[in-house]
Amino acid sequence: MMGAPELDAATADAIAGEITRASRHALPLGAPCPNCGTPLKGAWCYACGQKGEEYHRSIWHLVAEAFEGLTHVDGRVWKTLPRLLVRPGQLTRDFLDGHRAAQIPPFRLFLVALLLVFFAGGLSVSANPVNFNLRPINDPKALSTLSPKDRADVDAAMKQIRAASAEKAVLAVRPVAGSKAFWIARVRNALDKPESVLAAMEQWGHRLAFLMLPIAALLLAPLFAFKKGVYLFDHLIFAMHSLSFQGLLLTLIFLGGLAVDGAAWLLLLAPVHLFVHMRGTYRTGVFGTLSRMFVLFIGSTVAVSVLLVGLIIIGLASAH
């Protein structure tokens, strides 16, 4: 959890951004406030609180400012993104050392990257519906795509299912109750309406994605437990920058896959970037960085697997 210094820094960053945006078109000192007529002594009127700005601007200025207001992205993006791509360690190191004014706040960058991932992933799914088109096992269209051997296996499986269904009398004597009955009903609902399960998983996937930040920080903490001057807050900032890059990379892969084949090869950039990022941030050697990356990979694989299982369970439980 962030302490008071980090909260103060985040608040100061938000206030500084507002002051910068307000001062670009601020009215001169002493001019009357357009709202109450009080002479201005700064970017805001001290009497009514309204910004002392001049709104007679070109349409292009207004469009640019509207986009900036909606996304909170300003000129710092052109300084932050190139450094995130080629000098990630220095970007994180500068933030931890207090040089923060020239870069986008890490959490804001992470949010934008996360939104881009889900947006691009949605486009990829929409463009390739056949890869995500779930059908019941006995659906005629599904059976038509199977080979004769696979179709025979399906027929044999369906005979066993029908034989099991014939034992309803036994089940009526000893009905299934409690949690077992609940999950049996959930699985049957998923088989009947698989699209509802996918929709629920997508909805909860947005929320569970935020858990990657504390998980990554907690995985990094024991790897640098004996390194002086490194705290959990440092790992959290590193995780925000690292996951932001991974999100942008996934976005590029999703969008690139719509146009060309082989876009997935860009995933090879992920470990290279992580190596450069980790070594530059923590000032570790080659062997120390690689060994920590290996442990981090194992821990991340386990964590992602647990999250996926949890997502499936939540999807089954919340689907209607």
Secondary structure, 3 states (H helix, E strand, C coil): CCCHHHHHHHHHHHHHHHHHHHHCCECCCCCECCCCCCECCCCECCCCCCECECCCCCHHHHHHHHHHHHHCCCCCHHHHHHHHHHCHHHHHHHHHCCCCCCCCCHHHHHHHHHHHHHHHHHHHHHHCHHHHCCCCCCCHHHHHCCCHHHHHHHHHHHHHHHHHHCCHHHHHHCCCCHHHHHHHHHHHHHHHCHHHHHHHHHHHHHHHHHHHHHHHHHHHHHHCCCCCCCCHHHHHHHHHHHHHHHHHHHHHHHHHHCCCCCHHHHHHHHHHHHHHHHHHHHCCCHHHHHHHHHHHHHHHHHHHHHHHHHHHHHHHHHCC
